[in-house]
């Protein structure tokens, strides 16, 4: 599996507060944008996942704010798989300024896999080809 490039986001005016600083809630949205980007890059985006009958809700989201991001800044979001066992997935994110490389925020999200009926689903057992895709993503992450 090839290297996954960081996701790039340009800060929009509506994402900022009166001081021109990004509101903290937007970082969690950016994590989702980066996660969606990575899943599409590996060939198994949310559309494909759901067409196969695989749901992946967020169980937990965490963000630690380091420095301020402002309107019109461009940020790069690195996304890594830090844990995967076929049933659960944890991704880590690092948001950094594109120009300076300064870290703006770090965080993670935890997910599980469910059937459309809401029952736990083992990708390893039910969808071995998808399981291999996530294992490949974990291998890429281990090299970062």
Contact map, one row per residue, 1 for C-alpha under 8 A:
111000000000000000000000000000000000000001000000000000000000000000000000000000000000000000000000000000000000000000000000000000000000000110010000
111100000000000000000000000000000000000000000000000000000000000000000000000000000000000000000000000000000000000000000000000000000000000000010000
111110000000000000000000000000000000000000000000000000000000000000000000000000000000000000000000000000000000000000000000000000000000000000010000
011111000000000000000000000000000000010010000000000000000000000000000000000000000000000000000000000000000000000000000000000000000000000000010000
001111100000000000000000000000000000000000000000000000000000000000000000000001000000000000000000000000000000000000000000000000000000000000000000
000111110000000000000000000000000100000000000000000000000000000000000000000111100000000000000000000000000000000000000000000000000000000000000000
000011111000000000000000000000001100110000000000000000000000000000000000000111000000000000000000000000000000000000000000000000000000000000000000
000001111100000000000000000000000000000000000000000000000000000000000000011110000000000000000000000000000000000000000000000000000000000000000000
000000111110000000000000000001000000000000000000000000000000000000000000011110000000000000000000000000000000000000000000000000000000000000000000
000000011111000000000000000000000000000000000000000000000000000000000001111000000000000000000000000000000000000000000000000000000000000000000000
000000001111101000000100000000000000000000000000000000000000000000000111111000000000000000000000000000000000000000000000000000000000000000000000
000000000111111100000000000000000000000000000000000000000000000000000011000000000000000000000000000000000000000000000000000000000000000000000000
000000000011111100010000000000000000000000000000000000000000000000000011000000000000000000000000000000000000000000000000000000000000000000000000
000000000001111110000000000000000000000000000000000000000000000000000000000000000000000000000000000000000000000000000000000000000000000000000000
000000000011111110000110010000000000000000000000000000000000000000000010000000000000000000000000000000000000000000000000000000000000000000000000
000000000001111111111110000000000000000000000000000000000000000000000110000000000000000000000000000000000000000000000000000000000000000000000000
000000000000011111111110000000000000000000000000000000000000000000000000000000000000000000000000000000000000000000000000000000000000000000000000
000000000000000111111000000000000000000000000000000000000000000000000000000000000000000000000000000000000000000000000000000000000000000000000000
000000000000000111111000000000000000000000000000000000000000000000000000000000000000000000000000000000000000000000000000000000000000000000000000
000000000000100111111100000000000000000000000000000000000000000000000110000000000000000000000000000000000000000000000000000000000000000000000000
000000000000000111111110000000000000000000000000000000000000000000011110000000000000000000000000000000000000000000000000000000000000000000000000
000000000010001110011111010000000000000000000000000000000000000000011110000000000000000000000000000000000000000000000000000000000000000000000000
000000000000001110001111111000000000000000000000000000000000000000000000000000000000000000000000000000000000000000000000000000000000000000000000
000000000000000000000111111100000000000000000000000000000000000010000000000000000000000000000000000000000000000000000000000000000000000000000000
000000000000000000000011111110000000000000000000000000000000000000000000000000000000000000000000000000000000000000000000000000000000000000000000
000000000000001000000111111111000000000000000000000000000000000000000000000000000000000000000000000000000000000000000000000000000000000000000000
000000000000000000000011111111100000000000000000000000000000001000000000000000000000000000000000000000001000000000000000000000000000000000000000
000000000000000000000001111111110000000000000000000000000000111000000000000000000000000000000000000000000000000000000000000000000000000000000000
000000000000000000000000111111111000000000000000000000000000000000000000000000000000000000000000000000000000000000000000000000000000000000000000
000000001000000000000000011111111100000000000000000000000000000000000000000010000000000000000000000000000000000000000000000000000000000000000000
000000000000000000000000001111111110000000000000000000000000000000000000000010000000000000001000000000000000000000000000000000000000000000000000
000000000000000000000000000111111111000000000000000000000000000000000000000000000000000000000000000000000000000000000000000000000000000000000000
000000100000000000000000000011111111100000000000000000000000000000000000000000000000000000000000000000000000000000000000000000000000000000000000
000001100000000000000000000001111111110000000000000000000000000000000000000011100000000000000000000000000000000000000000000000000000000000000000
000000000000000000000000000000111111111000000000000000000000000000000000000000100000000000000000000000000000000000000000000000000000000000000000
000000000000000000000000000000011111111100001100000000000000000000000000000000000000000000000000000000000000000000000000000000000000000000000000
000000100000000000000000000000001111111110001000000000000000000000000000000000000000000000000000000000000000000000000000000000000000000000000000
000100100000000000000000000000000111111111001000000000000000000000000000000000100000000000000000000000000000000000000000000000000000000000000000
000000000000000000000000000000000011111111111100000000000000000000000000000000000000000000000000000000000000000000000000000000000000000000000000
000000000000000000000000000000000001111111111100000000000000000000000000000000000000000000000000000000000000000000000000000000000000000000000000
000100000000000000000000000000000000111111111000000000000000000000000000000000000000000000000000000000000000000000000000000000000000000000000000
100000000000000000000000000000000000011111111000000000000000000000000000000000000000000000000000000000000000000000000000000000000000100010000000
000000000000000000000000000000000000001111111000000000000000000000000000000000000000000000000000000000000000000000000000000000000000000000000000
000000000000000000000000000000000000001111111111100000000000000000000000000000000000000000000000000000000000000000000000000000000100100000000000
000000000000000000000000000000000001111111111111100000000000000000000000000000000000000000000000000000000000000000000000000000000000000000000000
000000000000000000000000000000000001001100011111110000000000000000000000000000000000000000000000000000000000000000000000000000000000000000000000
000000000000000000000000000000000000000000011111111000000000000000000000000000000000000000000000000000000000000000000000000000000000000000000000
000000000000000000000000000000000000000000011111111100000000000000000000000000000000000000000000000000000000000000000000000000000000000000000000
000000000000000000000000000000000000000000011111111111100000000000000000000000000000000000000000000000000000000000000000000000000000000000000000
000000000000000000000000000000000000000000000111111111100000000000000000000000000000000000000000000000000000000000000000000000000000000000000000
000000000000000000000000000000000000000000000011111111000000000000000000000000000000000000000000000000000000000000000000000000000000000000000000
000000000000000000000000000000000000000000000001111111000000000000000000000000000000000000000000000000000000000000000000000000000000000000000000
000000000000000000000000000000000000000000000000111111100000000000000000000000000000000000000000000000000000000000110000000000000000000000000000
000000000000000000000000000000000000000000000000111111110000000000000000000000000000000000000000000000000000000011110000100000000000000000000000
000000000000000000000000000000000000000000000000110011111000000000000000000000000000000000000000000000000000000011110000000000000000000000000000
000000000000000000000000000000000000000000000000000001111100000000000000000000000000000000000000000000000000001111000000000000000000000000000000
000000000000000000000000000000000000000000000000000000111110000000000000000000000000000000000000000000000000001111000000000000000000000000000000
000000000000000000000000000000000000000000000000000000011111100000000000000000000000000000000000000000000000111100000000000000000000000000000000
000000000000000000000000000000000000000000000000000000001111100000000000000000000000000000000000000000000000111100000000000000000000000000000000
000000000000000000000000000000000000000000000000000000000111110000000000000000000000000000000000000000000000111000000000000000000000000000000000
000000000000000000000000000100000000000000000000000000000111111000000000000000000000000000000000000000000011110000000000000000000000000000000000
000000000000000000000000000100000000000000000000000000000001111100000000000000000000000000000000000000000011100000000000000000000000000000000000
000000000000000000000000001100000000000000000000000000000000111110000000000000000000000000000000000000001111000000000000000000000000000000000000
000000000000000000000000000000000000000000000000000000000000011111000000000000000000000000000000000000001110000000000000000000000000000000000000
000000000000000000000001000000000000000000000000000000000000001111110000000000000000000000000000000000011100000000000000000000000000000000000000
000000000000000000000000000000000000000000000000000000000000000111110000000000000000000000000000000000111100000000000000000000000000000000000000
000000000000000000000000000000000000000000000000000000000000000011111000000000000000000000000000000000111000000000000000000000000000000000000000
000000000000000000001100000000000000000000000000000000000000000011111100000000000000000000000000000000010000000000000000000000000000000000000000
000000000000000000001100000000000000000000000000000000000000000000111110100000000000000000000000100000010000000000000000000000000000000000000000
000000000010000100011100000000000000000000000000000000000000000000011111100000000000000000000000000000000000000000000000000000000000000000000000
000000000011101100011100000000000000000000000000000000000000000000001111100000000000000000000000000000000000000000000000000000000000000000000000
000000000111100000000000000000000000000000000000000000000000000000000111110000000000000000000000000000000000000000000000000000000000000000000000
000000000110000000000000000000000000000000000000000000000000000000001111111000000000000000000000110000000000000000000000000000000000000000000000
000000011110000000000000000000000000000000000000000000000000000000000001111100000000000000000000111000000000000000000000000000000000000000000000
000000011110000000000000000000000000000000000000000000000000000000000000111110000000000000000011110000000000000000000000000000000000000000000000
000001111000000000000000000000000000000000000000000000000000000000000000011111000000000000000011110000000000000000000000000000000000000000000000
000001111000000000000000000001100100000000000000000000000000000000000000001111100000000000001111000000000000000000000000000000000000000000000000
000011100000000000000000000000000100000000000000000000000000000000000000000111110000000000001110000000000000000000000000000000000000000000000000
000001000000000000000000000000000110010000000000000000000000000000000000000011111000000000111100000000000000000000000000000000000000000000000000
000000000000000000000000000000000000000000000000000000000000000000000000000001111100000000111000000000000000000000000000000000000000000001001001
000000000000000000000000000000000000000000000000000000000000000000000000000000111111000011110000000000000000000000000000000000000000000011001000
000000000000000000000000000000000000000000000000000000000000000000000000000000011111000011110000000000000000000000000000000000000000000001001000
000000000000000000000000000000000000000000000000000000000000000000000000000000001111100111100000000000000000000000000000000000000000000001000000
000000000000000000000000000000000000000000000000000000000000000000000000000000001111111111000000000000000000000000000000000000000000011001000000
000000000000000000000000000000000000000000000000000000000000000000000000000000000011111110000000000000000000000000000000000000000000000000000000
000000000000000000000000000000000000000000000000000000000000000000000000000000000001111110000000000000000000000000000000011100000010000000000000
000000000000000000000000000000000000000000000000000000000000000000000000000000000001111110000000000000000000000110000001111100000000000000000000
000000000000000000000000000000000000000000000000000000000000000000000000000000000011111111000000000000000000011110000000000000000000000000000000
000000000000000000000000000000000000000000000000000000000000000000000000000000001111111111100000000000000000011100000000000000000000000000000000
000000000000000000000000000000000000000000000000000000000000000000000000000000001111000111110000000000000001111000000000000000000000000000000000
000000000000000000000000000000000000000000000000000000000000000000000000000000111110000011111000000000000001110000000000000000000000000000000000
000000000000000000000000000000000000000000000000000000000000000000000000000000111100000001111100000000000111100000000000000000000000000000000000
000000000000000000000000000000100000000000000000000000000000000000000000000011110000000000111110000000000111000000000000000000000000000000000000
000000000000000000000000000000000000000000000000000000000000000000000000000011100000000000011111000000111110000000000000000000000000000000000000
000000000000000000000000000000000000000000000000000000000000000000000000001111000000000000001111100000111100000000000000000000000000000000000000
000000000000000000000000000000000000000000000000000000000000000000000000001110000000000000000111110111111000000000000000000000000000000000000000
000000000000000000000000000000000000000000000000000000000000000000001000111100000000000000000011111111110000000000000000000000000000000000000000
000000000000000000000000000000000000000000000000000000000000000000000000111100000000000000000001111110000000000000000000000000000000000000000000
000000000000000000000000000000000000000000000000000000000000000000000000010000000000000000000000111110000000000000000000000000000000000000000000
000000000000000000000000000000000000000000000000000000000000000000000000000000000000000000000001111111000000000000000000000000000000000000000000
000000000000000000000000000000000000000000000000000000000000000000000000000000000000000000000001111111100000000000000000000000000000000000000000
000000000000000000000000000000000000000000000000000000000000000000000000000000000000000000000001100111110000000000000000000000000000000000000000
000000000000000000000000000000000000000000000000000000000000000001100000000000000000000000000111100011111100000000000000000000000000000000000000
000000000000000000000000000000000000000000000000000000000000000011111000000000000000000000000111100001111100000000000000000000000000000000000000
000000000000000000000000001000000000000000000000000000000000001111100000000000000000000000000111000000111110000000000000000000000000000000000000
000000000000000000000000000000000000000000000000000000000000001111000000000000000000000000011110000000111111000000000000000000000000000000000000
000000000000000000000000000000000000000000000000000000000000111100000000000000000000000000011100000000001111100000000000000000000000000000000000
000000000000000000000000000000000000000000000000000000000000111000000000000000000000000001111000000000000111110000000000000000000000000000000000
000000000000000000000000000000000000000000000000000000000111110000000000000000000000000001110000000000000011111000000000000000000000000000000000
000000000000000000000000000000000000000000000000000000000111100000000000000000000000000111100000000000000001111100000000000000000000000000000000
000000000000000000000000000000000000000000000000000000011111000000000000000000000000000111000000000000000000111110000000000000000000000000000000
000000000000000000000000000000000000000000000000000000011110000000000000000000000000001110000000000000000000011111000001000000000000000000000000
000000000000000000000000000000000000000000000000000001111000000000000000000000000000001100000000000000000000001111100001111000000000000000000000
000000000000000000000000000000000000000000000000000001111000000000000000000000000000000000000000000000000000000111111111100000000000000000000000
000000000000000000000000000000000000000000000000000011100000000000000000000000000000000000000000000000000000000011111111100000000000000000000000
000000000000000000000000000000000000000000000000000011100000000000000000000000000000000000000000000000000000000001111110000000000000000000000000
000000000000000000000000000000000000000000000000000000000000000000000000000000000000000000000000000000000000000001111110000000000000000000000000
000000000000000000000000000000000000000000000000000000000000000000000000000000000000000000000000000000000000000001111111000000000000000000000000
000000000000000000000000000000000000000000000000000000000000000000000000000000000000000000000000000000000000000001111111100000000000000000000000
000000000000000000000000000000000000000000000000000000000000000000000000000000000000001000000000000000000000000111100111110000000000000000000000
000000000000000000000000000000000000000000000000000001000000000000000000000000000000001000000000000000000000000011100011111001000000000000000000
000000000000000000000000000000000000000000000000000000000000000000000000000000000000011000000000000000000000000010000001111111100000000000000000
000000000000000000000000000000000000000000000000000000000000000000000000000000000000011000000000000000000000000010000000111111110110000000000000
000000000000000000000000000000000000000000000000000000000000000000000000000000000000011000000000000000000000000000000000011111110111000000000000
000000000000000000000000000000000000000000000000000000000000000000000000000000000000000000000000000000000000000000000000011111110000000000000000
000000000000000000000000000000000000000000000000000000000000000000000000000000000000000000000000000000000000000000000000111111110000000000000000
000000000000000000000000000000000000000000000000000000000000000000000000000000000000000000000000000000000000000000000000011111111110000000000000
000000000000000000000000000000000000000000000000000000000000000000000000000000000000000000000000000000000000000000000000001111111111000000000000
000000000000000000000000000000000000000000000000000000000000000000000000000000000000000000000000000000000000000000000000000000111111100000000000
000000000000000000000000000000000000000000010000000000000000000000000000000000000000000000000000000000000000000000000000001100111111110000000000
000000000000000000000000000000000000000000000000000000000000000000000000000000000000010000000000000000000000000000000000001100111111111000000000
000000000000000000000000000000000000000000000000000000000000000000000000000000000000000000000000000000000000000000000000000100011111111100000000
000000000000000000000000000000000000000001010000000000000000000000000000000000000000000000000000000000000000000000000000000000001111111110000000
000000000000000000000000000000000000000000000000000000000000000000000000000000000001000000000000000000000000000000000000000000000111111111000000
000000000000000000000000000000000000000000000000000000000000000000000000000000000001000000000000000000000000000000000000000000000011111111100000
100000000000000000000000000000000000000000000000000000000000000000000000000000000000000000000000000000000000000000000000000000000001111111110000
100000000000000000000000000000000000000001000000000000000000000000000000000000001000000000000000000000000000000000000000000000000000111111111000
000000000000000000000000000000000000000000000000000000000000000000000000000000011111000000000000000000000000000000000000000000000000011111111100
000000000000000000000000000000000000000000000000000000000000000000000000000000000000000000000000000000000000000000000000000000000000001111111110
111100000000000000000000000000000000000000000000000000000000000000000000000000000000000000000000000000000000000000000000000000000000000111111111
000000000000000000000000000000000000000000000000000000000000000000000000000000011100000000000000000000000000000000000000000000000000000011111111
000000000000000000000000000000000000000000000000000000000000000000000000000000000000000000000000000000000000000000000000000000000000000001111111
000000000000000000000000000000000000000000000000000000000000000000000000000000000000000000000000000000000000000000000000000000000000000000111111
000000000000000000000000000000000000000000000000000000000000000000000000000000010000000000000000000000000000000000000000000000000000000000011111
